[in-house]
Amino acid sequence: MSSVRPGAAAPRWLLYARLLRLHRPIGTLLLLWPTLWALFVAGHGAPPAYVLVAFCVGTLLMRSAGCAINDWADRDFDRHVKRTAERPLTAGLIRPGEALALFVVLSLVSFLLVLPLNGLTIGLAFVGAFLAASYPFTKRLLAIPQAYLGIAFGFGIPMAWAAIQGTLPLSSWAMLAANVFWAIAYDTEYAMVDRDDDLKIGIRTSAITFGRFDVAAVMASYAATLALLAWVGRLEELGPAYYAGLVVAAGIAAYHWTLIRDRSREGCFRAFNHNTWFGAAVFAGIAVDFVLA
């Protein structure tokens, strides 16, 4: 979707699309990759068709719902940040009630997708909805809200295991922990872009908390992600192709270091957006491993 200048003449559907970030798929991909990791590992390379479709569609819906509630919660902060000042809600082109209504509708539709699944999955869906709704407010309370984001963004992992196996083995929690560290890595890169603005308005982020150790913290988080994913591979007895995927992901993380080491806004934003390839590398390793098994 092409970008448009914000203005009252913009069609309503386009304002809603911008609110839900349909023109910026990176957020959906950062939720989708770990969900796919879990679906294919829990399903031994062949997750049930309905579960796969439901989780893919649900990921898109819940990411969009999360954007709506995030912009509602941050509407008084976003106008002070250059990158977010022209978002439809902050710019007054959409009313706060409309954003809340979109959050509720999208969440309900997403919930309907899990109703045919087992009780454990349905119960976890309520937890996931709470995490999505509460995350925006953690930026006022937590020193590293990115860790909470990692739980919220990765909650499709235990839900996927529950949907396919009806249980939550150690592997599911190890993979969720890996996603927490991955979120700290990529969202710290994202927060480094807005650090100056966030300091002025009092938002708390990992980029501010880590201070001059931000780059080191990002790289340590990538390392922890890969170590935990390697542990998942051992727990699930995955083969060489899986570990090859982790090696490729490690190379991508190293490339991100070259982008963020001078802390330029452009480099940090490029690194954040490039994280889809980190997630894709891990998934490719999983998929190939099961094809070769």
C-alpha positions in Angstrom: 0.0 0.0 0.0 1.4 3.4 -0.9 1.8 6.0 1.7 -0.4 9.1 1.5 -0.3 12.5 3.1 -2.5 12.6 6.1 -5.5 14.9 5.6 -9.2 15.2 6.1 -9.8 14.2 2.5 -8.4 10.7 2.9 -11.0 8.0 2.6 -12.1 6.5 5.9 -11.0 3.0 5.0 -7.5 4.3 4.3 -7.3 6.1 7.6 -8.3 2.8 9.3 -5.7 0.9 7.3 -3.0 3.3 8.4 -4.1 3.1 12.0 -3.9 -0.7 11.8 -0.4 -0.4 10.0 -1.6 -2.5 7.1 1.0 -0.5 5.0 3.8 -1.7 7.4 3.8 -5.5 7.4 7.0 -5.8 9.5 5.0 -5.9 12.7 2.8 -8.8 11.5 5.9 -10.7 10.3 7.6 -10.3 13.7 4.5 -12.0 15.2 4.1 -14.5 12.5 7.6 -16.0 12.4 7.7 -17.3 16.0 4.1 -18.6 15.6 5.2 -20.5 12.6 8.3 -21.8 14.4 6.0 -23.2 17.1 3.3 -24.6 14.7 5.8 -26.5 12.7 7.9 -27.8 15.6 4.8 -28.8 17.6 3.3 -30.3 14.5 6.4 -32.2 13.5 6.5 -30.3 10.2 2.8 -30.8 9.3 0.5 -28.7 11.5 -3.2 -29.3 10.9 -4.5 -27.1 8.0 -7.2 -25.3 10.1 -4.8 -24.6 12.9 -2.2 -23.2 10.5 -4.8 -20.9 8.7 -6.4 -19.8 12.0 -3.1 -18.8 13.5 -1.9 -17.0 10.5 -5.1 -15.0 10.1 -5.3 -14.5 13.9 -1.8 -13.1 13.9 -2.7 -10.4 11.4 -5.9 -9.6 13.3 -4.2 -9.3 16.7 -1.3 -7.3 15.4 -3.8 -4.8 13.9 -5.8 -4.8 17.1 -2.6 -4.2 19.0 -1.8 -1.2 16.8 -5.3 0.3 17.5 -5.0 0.0 21.3 -1.4 1.2 21.2 -2.3 4.4 19.3 -5.2 4.9 21.6 -3.0 4.6 24.7 -0.2 6.7 23.2 -2.3 9.4 21.5 -1.1 12.2 23.8 2.6 11.1 23.5 2.7 10.4 19.7 2.3 14.0 18.8 5.6 14.8 20.4 7.5 12.2 18.4 8.5 13.0 14.9 8.0 9.5 13.5 4.5 9.1 15.0 3.1 12.7 15.0 1.1 12.1 11.8 -0.6 8.9 12.8 -4.4 9.2 12.1 -5.5 9.1 15.7 -2.9 11.5 17.0 -3.5 13.9 14.1 -7.2 14.0 14.9 -8.4 12.2 11.8 -9.8 9.3 13.7 -11.7 9.6 17.0 -10.4 7.6 20.1 -13.6 5.7 20.3 -13.1 4.4 16.7 -9.7 3.0 17.6 -11.2 1.2 20.7 -14.0 -0.2 18.6 -11.6 -1.6 16.0 -9.6 -3.2 18.8 -12.6 -4.9 20.2 -14.0 -6.1 16.9 -10.6 -7.4 15.7 -10.0 -9.2 19.0 -13.5 -10.8 18.9 -13.0 -12.0 15.3 -9.6 -13.4 16.3 -11.2 -15.2 19.3 -13.8 -16.8 17.1 -11.0 -18.5 15.2 -9.9 -20.4 18.3 -13.3 -21.5 19.4 -13.1 -24.8 17.4 -9.9 -25.7 19.2 -9.4 -27.2 22.6 -10.1 -25.6 26.0 -6.4 -25.0 26.8 -6.0 -23.0 23.6 -9.2 -21.0 24.3 -8.0 -20.2 27.8 -4.6 -19.0 26.6 -6.4 -16.8 24.0 -7.8 -14.8 26.9 -4.3 -14.3 28.3 -3.0 -13.3 24.9 -5.8 -10.7 24.5 -4.9 -9.2 28.0 -1.2 -9.1 27.0 -2.0 -7.2 23.8 -4.3 -4.7 25.5 -2.0 -4.0 28.4 1.4 -3.8 26.6 1.1 -0.1 25.7 0.8 0.9 29.3 4.0 -0.9 30.3 6.0 1.9 28.7 5.0 4.0 31.7 5.9 1.4 34.3 8.7 -1.0 33.2 12.3 -0.2 32.6 12.4 -2.7 29.7 8.9 -2.9 28.3 10.3 -4.7 25.3 10.5 -7.9 27.5 6.7 -7.6 28.0 6.3 -7.1 24.3 8.2 -10.3 23.7 5.7 -12.2 25.8 2.8 -10.5 24.0 4.3 -10.9 20.5 5.2 -14.5 21.3 2.1 -15.8 23.0 1.2 -17.6 19.8 3.9 -20.0 20.7 2.3 -21.7 23.7 -1.1 -21.3 22.0 0.3 -23.2 19.0 1.6 -26.1 21.2 -1.7 -26.2 23.0 -3.7 -26.3 19.8 -1.7 -29.1 18.3 -0.5 -31.2 21.3 -3.0 -30.2 24.0 -0.1 -29.6 26.4 2.7 -27.1 27.1 6.1 -28.9 27.1 9.3 -27.3 28.2 10.1 -26.6 24.5 7.2 -24.2 24.3 8.4 -22.1 27.2 12.0 -22.2 26.0 10.9 -20.9 22.6 8.8 -18.2 24.2 11.8 -17.1 26.2 13.8 -17.0 23.0 11.2 -14.7 21.5 11.4 -12.4 24.6 15.1 -11.9 24.0 14.5 -11.5 20.2 11.9 -8.8 20.9 14.3 -7.0 23.3 16.9 -7.1 20.5 14.8 -5.8 17.6 12.6 -3.4 19.7 15.7 -1.8 21.3 16.9 -1.1 17.8 13.5 0.5 17.1 13.6 2.4 20.4 17.1 3.8 19.5 15.4 5.6 16.7 13.1 7.5 19.0 15.4 7.8 22.1 15.7 11.6 22.1 12.0 12.1 21.8 11.2 9.5 24.4 13.5 11.1 26.9 11.6 14.4 26.4 8.2 12.9 27.0 9.0 10.5 29.7 8.4 7.2 27.9 10.5 4.3 29.3 12.3 2.1 26.8 15.2 -0.4 26.8 17.2 2.0 24.7 17.1 4.5 27.5 17.6 1.9 30.3 20.6 0.3 28.6 22.1 3.7 27.9 25.6 3.5 26.4 25.5 -0.3 26.6 22.5 -0.4 24.2 24.5 -2.0 21.3 26.0 -4.6 23.6 22.6 -5.4 25.1 21.1 -5.9 21.6 23.8 -8.3 20.6 23.6 -10.1 23.9 19.9 -10.5 23.4 20.4 -12.0 19.9 22.9 -14.4 21.5 20.4 -15.4 24.2 17.8 -15.9 21.5 20.0 -18.3 19.5 21.1 -20.2 22.6 17.5 -20.8 23.7 16.5 -21.9 20.2 19.5 -24.3 20.1 18.1 -25.7 23.4 14.7 -26.1 21.7 16.4 -28.0 18.9 18.0 -30.4 21.5 14.8 -30.9 23.4 12.9 -31.7 20.2 15.8 -33.7 18.6 15.9 -31.5 15.5 18.6 -32.1 12.9 21.5 -30.3 11.2 19.3 -28.2 8.9 17.7 -26.6 11.9 21.1 -25.6 13.3 22.1 -24.3 9.9 19.2 -22.0 10.1 20.4 -20.7 13.4 23.8 -20.1 12.0 22.3 -18.0 9.2 20.3 -16.1 11.8 23.5 -15.5 13.7 25.0 -14.0 10.6 22.0 -11.7 10.2 22.4 -10.6 13.8 26.0 -9.8 13.1 25.0 -7.7 10.1 22.6 -5.8 12.4 25.6 -4.9 14.5 27.2 -3.1 11.5 23.9 -1.1 11.1 23.5 -0.1 14.8 27.0 0.3 16.0 27.1 4.1 15.3 23.5 4.5 16.6 22.3 6.4 13.6 18.5 6.6 13.3 18.6 5.3 9.7 20.8 2.3 10.6 18.8 1.4 13.7 15.5 1.5 11.7 17.0 -0.6 8.9 18.2 -3.2 11.4 14.7 -3.3 13.0 13.0 -3.9 9.6 15.6 -6.4 8.6 14.6 -8.7 11.5 12.1 -10.4 9.4 15.0 -12.2 7.8 16.2 -13.4 11.2 12.8 -15.0 11.8 12.7 -16.4 8.3 16.1 -18.0 8.6 15.0 -19.8 11.8 11.8 -21.0 10.1 13.6 -22.1 7.0 15.9 -24.3 9.1 12.8 -25.9 10.8 11.0 -26.5 7.5 14.0 -28.0 5.8 14.8 -30.1 8.7 11.4 -31.8 8.7 11.5 -32.1 4.9 14.8 -34.0 5.1 13.8 -36.1 8.2 
